[in-house]
Amino acid sequence: MALPQEIYHTIDDIYALPDGQRAELIDGRMYMMAPPSRTHQKISSKLHQAIANYIDGKKGKCEVYAAPFAVFLMKDKAHYLEPDISVICDPSKLDEKGCHGAPDWVIEITSPSNPQMDYGIKLFQYRTAGVREYWIVNPLKKTVSVYDFENNALSNQYIFDDDVPVCIYEGFSINLSKLLLG
């Protein structure tokens, strides 16, 4: 008896999904996405606002996008992600479809049902693709894991009450507890 063959998906399969259904594509494998919780959306909204305000205040050239925003991580048809927050500093990577290549900074907010995606599969994909900085925000544990890939630094773990330094922007930090209260 033959083993069942795993189906290889492409970006065309993502675009063929019914309206309202979202998925990500990693190494040709499709991962369906559940709608985010209210807490997830609040954290995402506040982070997006804080980062955009910082960039605008410094008259920076980087752009910040919240999901759903397409990131074609590799130059193939087998990688399509929608990070919760993407910061892109190279305008040549951007077009009307999304970002083509690695964002400079990616933030993922973990889902209680599938944290291994962010801590394992996506961590490997983002590092391999050339993302400079990756944050994993865990609302249940109230922690932020920061990976400074650009400097090959060890990951740092913070709690929401900490001022979490942003590696790609010297002098910028985010305190999630204060941000969520504001």
Secondary structure as UniProt FT lines:
FT   HELIX           11..15
FT   TURN            19..20
FT   STRAND          22..26
FT   TURN            27..28
FT   STRAND          29..33
FT   HELIX           38..57
FT   TURN            58..59
FT   STRAND          63..66
FT   STRAND          71..72
FT   STRAND          80..81
FT   STRAND          85..88
FT   HELIX           91..93
FT   STRAND          94..95
FT   TURN            96..97
FT   STRAND          98..100
FT   STRAND          105..109
FT   TURN            112..113
FT   HELIX           115..116
FT   HELIX           117..121
FT   HELIX           122..129
FT   STRAND          133..138
FT   TURN            139..142
FT   STRAND          143..148
FT   TURN            149..152
FT   STRAND          156..159
FT   TURN            160..161
FT   STRAND          164..165
FT   TURN            167..168
FT   TURN            170..171
FT   STRAND          173..174
FT   HELIX           176..181
//
